[in-house]
Amino acid sequence: MAEAGKGNQINLDALSVQQLSQVKKQFDEEVQHLTNSYQNLRVAQQKFKDCVTSVKEGVASSVQDKTLLVPLTSSLYVPGKLASTSHVLVDIGTGFYVEKTTDDALTFYAAKIEELGKNIKDLENVVNGKANNLRMIEEVLRQKMLVQQQQGQAQQGATAAAA
């Protein structure tokens, strides 16, 4: 049996080959979507880890008025000077920035990293469950196709013997 939503179960043996193929396609899409979400969460977590590194090594340990490169886009940097080593602007989401002390910024990023880690763990469990269900569906589908193929060969043999 495989899950078809929350708590719902499908008796795979009762489904036709065509229905199994549709269920398999649905699970393939779900697993692909969840895998992409998993990868996106990992990327986000790594960005927050990079922020921690930047605050620790780039700001907190620097001197004021130090020249550094400021990113304008992902590939365009301009020279700038560090205005403060005790305060930073933190992107809290959707383009909003808040000024925080470096310690508060590190605490903020640590909380985000931890939260994403929990979400990643939960999503990993869901992906594994869906992948196991997909393997069961594929196995039942393979068995049904083999039975159909054997029945088709048996009918051809019976027709040839009758002729």
Buried (B, 14 or more C-beta within 10 A) or exposed (E): EBBEEEEEEBEBEEBEEEEBBEBBEEBBEBBEEBBEBBEEBBEBBEBBBEBBEBBBEBBBEEEEEEEEEEEEEEEEEEEEEBEEBEBBEBEEEEEEEEEBEBEBBBEBBEEBBEEBEEBBEEBEEBBEBBBEBBEEBBEBBEEBEEEEEEEEEEEEEEEEEEE
